[in-house]
């Protein structure tokens, strides 16, 4: 058995392939790109800190983030559809996620993301980019807050859907010209 205190991924031009894995200690994606493989789950027992790019599939494979940990991103979290895009599977997060100022949550065209059974779903202080045909859904598993802070921007023509949640908008909320319907 290997005891891990933490893991730092720091290759600026590197691409990391993430399979089904359990991370009991902190993980930092300092630079580079991490691509979670199809049909896999990352289980987090601590914090996943993203400063590079983390890509997770949806539609045909619906990757997941689970566990007692949390995700904090100052980089880019990208949800990308996988072929065939006709499948309706969603990427699913079952833990709290915070997109910090300077960070971006980007749903590429026709990508689906479900914020599911976490007590807290999303704290958005950075950018939310909902591209054409994409859908960010906050499901009815637990009533949870979706917080959009004063520093956040929401742009794109994708869909933001609330099945059962509390939308918290701070004053001075900034929007882009083609903002999604809230």
N, C-alpha and C positions, 0 to 999 in steps of 0.2 A: 504494500500500500504506500502511496506517495502522498505526503502532506504538502499542500500548496498554500503559500502565503499570499500569492497573487500572481497575475500574469500580465505582462506588458507586451503589446504588439506594436513595433515602432519602425518598420521598414517603409520609408516614404513612397517607394514605387512597388511595394509588395502587394500581392493579392492573397488573402488567407481564405481557405475553404473550411467552413464550420459544419461539422456533422452533428448528429444527435449527441449532446454532451451535457454534463452537469458541472457547473462552476461554483464550488462552495466558497471560494475566496474572490476578492475583487479582481476584475478584468478591465484593462484599459487598452482601447484601440487608439493609440496615440497618433498614428498616421497610416496611410495605405487604405486598402479596401478589404473588408470582410464580407464574404458571400455565404450566407447560410444555405446549405445544400437542400435540395428538394425533399419534401416529406419528412422534415426533421424538427426536433424540439430542442431549444436551448433552455436548460433549467438553471436559474440563477439563485444562489444562496446569499449573495452580497450585491455589490454594485457593478454594473457594466457601464463604464465611462467611454463615450464615443467622441473622438476628436477627428477621426478620419471619416470614411464612408462605410456604412453597414447596409447591406442589401438583403432583403427578405422577400421570398416569392409569395404570390397569391394566385387565385383563380384555379389552376390545375393542381397545385400542391399545398397551399395553405400552411406555411411554416408557422411555428409558435414560439413565444417566449412565456415561460412559466416559472413558478418558484416564489420564494419569500423575499427575493431581492428586488432591485429596482434598476431602471435605466436612466442615465443622465447623458444628454447629448449636446455637445457644442459643435459637432460636426454635422454630417448628413445621414439621416436614416431614410432609406429609399425602399419603397414597396413596389415591386415590379411584377407584372403578370407573366405567367408561364404558359406555354402552349399545352393543350388548346385553350385559348382564352374564353371559349364558350362555357367551360366549367365554372361553377359559381362559388368555389371554395374561397374563403377569406384567410388572409394572414391574421393571426389572433395573438393578442397580448393579454395575459392574465396576471399582470403586475403593474405597478405604477411606472409611468414614463414622464420624464421632464425634458422638454426641448428648451434649452437655455438661450439667452440672447446670443445671436450669431449662429445658432444651430438651425437646421431645417428638417422638417418632416415632409418628404415629397412622395406623393402617390402618383406614379407614372400613369399614362393613359390606360384606362380599363382595369386598374389595380383595385383590389378590395382589402380593407383593413377593419377588423373588429376589435374594439376595446371591450374586453369581456369581464370576467369575474374578479377583478381587483377592487379593493375597497376605495382606491383612488384611481382614476383612469389616466388623465393627461393634464399636465400643467404646461401650457404653451406660452413661452416668453420669447421665442424665436419666430421662425417663419413656417407656415403651413401652406404647402403648394399642392392643391387638388387639381390635377390635370384632367383633361376631357375624358369623361366616362368613368372616372375613379369614384370610389365611395369610401368614406370614413364613417363607420357606424359605431355608436355607443349602445351596446345591447342592454337588455332588461335583466341581466343576471343579478346585479346588485345596483341599487340606486347610488350613483357615484358622481362626483363633480367633474366637469370638463371646464378647466379654468383657462381663459384667454386673458393674459395680462396686458397692461398698457403698452408694453414694448413689442407685442406680437403683431405680425401681419398675416392675413389670410388672403390668398389669391388663387385664381383658377376657376374653371367652370365645372369642377367635380361636385359631388354631393356630400354634404355633412348631415348625417341622420342621427337623431336622438330617439332611441326606443324608450328609455327610461333613465334620465340623468338630470343633474342640475347644471345648467349652463351659467357660468359665472363670468361676466364681462366687466373688466375694470374700466373706469372712465378713461378717456383719451385713447380709446381703442382705434388703431390705425387700420385702414383697409386699402387695398389696391383697386385700380379702375374696374377690373372684372371680377369682383369678389363673389364667392359662392353664397348661395342663400343660407341664412342661419335659421 
